[in-house]
Structure formats: C-alpha cells, structure tokens
Amino acid sequence: MTAPFASLKPHFTRSLAATGARLHLAAHSHHLWPDASYAGHMAAWDDAATHWDAKWARIFGHLVPAAQRHVARRLNLPDPTTLAFAPNTHEFVRRLLSACPPGRPPRVLTTDAEFHSAARQFSRLAEERLLELTTVPAQPFATFPARFAEAARGRYDLVFVSHVFFNSGWVVPDLAALVQTVADPDALIAIDGYHAFMALPTDLAAIASRAFYIAGGYKYAMAGEGVCFMHCPPGIARSPRDTGWFASFGTLDQGRTGGVPYAADGGRFLGATFDPTGLHRLNAVMHWLDGLGLEAPEIHARAHAMQYAVMAALDRSKIPGLRPADLLVALGDANRGNFLAFDSAQSPALHERLRAAGIVADLRGSVLRLGFGLYHDLADAPAIAGRIAAALA
C-alpha cells in the first residue's frame, strides 16, 4: 500500500507536463488524468481497430462487467449488475422522469443545491407545468436533514438529492436516514453522488434495494468524460419510457415479439450507441488505484490535509474573500467534501485575477471553489498559497 501522503506526481507525468506554468486547483471538476488513463484511452482505439463491429460483444462481455465490479466494490453494492452506464448523468435524470406514473405531471422533491443536469431539467419542465416541483433550501446545513424529512412526508413520484452539494461541498451526513424519511413507498429515490464517488468513503449496502445512485468518472475518479453510471435497485422502475436499444441488448437477435423488452438488471436504464472510451479509462484508473492500495478514505484524507495546509498558509495573508470566515463549510465541519467553497462578493473578481495569473479555480455565482487532487503534495501547500496570495496582492 502507498504511504498515506507519498507523492503521486510520478503517476501524472503526461498531464503535469502539459499543464506547464498553470496551477490546477479545480480538482472537484475536471481532475488531471493519471498516466494510467492514457493506456486505457489507447486500448479503446486498439479494440475498434482489431474487433470492428464485434467490439460490442467484448464491451458488454468484458469491459462493462469489469467497470461494474470496480464501482460496486467501492460503493459496497451487493450486485454489480445493478449498474448501468451512460455518457452523462442527464440521460439518467430523463429516464427516471420517464419512469414516473403517466397521466399527470410528475411530483418531484429536490433541493436548491442540485447540479444543472437535474436542476435545469426540473425547472424547465416546471415552467410549463409539466412537473410539480418542491424545493427544500440546503442552508442552513445544520437543520437540512430535519427540514428535508418534513418535506419528504408528502407524496412524490421522484425524490432527488445530492450526497455532496456541488456549490458548497456540504455532505449529507446519513443517506440511510434520509432515504427512510421518504414516506411514499412508490416514490423513486435518486441520489446524485458525483461529488462523493472516489472522494468519500461510501457504503450503499443499507439503501441498495431502495435508492438509485448516480455518479461518474469526470471528477474524483479521474477517468474523464463519457463514463457515468447509475445503480438501479432491483425491481424498481422496470420499464422507463425514455429507452434505447441497448436496454435490451441481449434480446436483439430474437426479433420483435409484441411488447418492448427490457433487461432485468441495471441494463434496463441503458440508452443507445455510446463511445466506450471512457469505460476503458475508468477500468485503467481503477486498476492503477488498486495497485497503489488507494481507496476513497485515503483520497478523502489527502484532500482534507491539503485543505488544512493551504488554509493555514492563506490565513497569514488575510485575503478578503479567502478567509476561514468566508467558507460555506468550515474546516471544523466533518461533513465537508473534497473542495473548499468561499462565498463572498469578492469571488468573481478573485476568480478573474486567479485566471489571469494562470491559476485554475472555478466560480459558481458568488462561490469560488478550490480543490486538490492526488497530483498535489502536502509539501506544495506553502507554494500554492504563496502563488494565490501573489496573484491577489
């Protein structure tokens, strides 16, 4: 097993060489890709060149099962075949909506801290009264579980909430308790876990039979775009109306027999033809992490250690907008994800000055986010803080 805070930069030589003088502090969005992903990316080309159209048998017979096993182990899911893959999470949002009862607008319970893949779609449908939307404010965080539980007593077709809120980094502390608050036994429950997968220790065993869980490779899994997944509880939403031909891939050679067939496992939520390159990268990265003995708890610990070290150095500079008091989730709050979120009126200006200085962060309204990946070392913290301070002096 790799020492907890040993340097992993030698595993990111290609990305770091291409980075040049830029400083990447957006490791909660696009992570730099490790060298292992390059081999996976090239394997996709080799498969296409070698197997042609027959590559799909290899994809569904080898590539997908391997990816399912990697994800299921890290989420403690009892059955890897409950996992479906798609190019993006929005596909899963659409299919969940299409699995709601027909004849009336779906009734959806959500929060005001959901990412655009869900929030935009919900809001647009609600504008034309094609969806009845109930939204629970995420803040104040201390009372969120109780307020959400109160709202969840109503009747809904879909309950959709994030494991980690993308615009603050606050972690919902007890997913099992949240799922139990949903009173309607027929409601679909979906958890957006994109900011939790490979960032936090996550055990879904207690809710695997009840809740959908959505995440992907673009962020902390370091596998890039095009490889999102959803855990689909057995027997729930067996025939979503938004469906593609891969949702019944195993029956294609049987011809049409009347009804529209679906896979019995997570495959029922598959779409249509997709680029399998992301699956190759995901498997390569997971295999690399296995070789290092690196799991989500260690990744989480490294990110938090970097947060403490950088904040300690920044605090000496007293930069308005980047002080501990500006953090949406305090350093002392254990329910904090793998990035820092500063909320202040200065954030847009700070973001622009950082960008001009070659420091990559990101901005969500008045919130400036800074994140740290495996390609950052604890020894880098003073230099990172110094470069930020110099850019904002």
Secondary structure, 3 states (H helix, E strand, C coil): CCCCCCCCHHHCHHHHHHHCCCEECECCCCCCCCHHHHHHHHHHHHHHHHHHHHHHHHHHHHHHHHHHHHHHHHHCCCCHHHEEEECCHHHHHHHHHHCCCCCCCCEEEEECCCCHHHHHHHHHHHHCCCCEEEEECCCCHHHHHHHHHHHCCCCCCEEEEECECCCCCEECCCHHHHHHCCCCCCCEEEEECCCCCCCCCCCCHHHCCCEEEEEECCCCCCCCCCCEEEECCCCCCCCCCCCCHHHHHHHHHHCCCCCCCCCCCHHHHCCCCCCCHHHHHHHHHHHHHHHHCCCHHHHHHHHHHHHHHHHHHHHCCCCCCCCHHHECCCCCCCCECCEEEEECCCHHHHHHHHHHCCEECEEECCEEEEECCCCCCHHHHHHHHHHHHHHCC
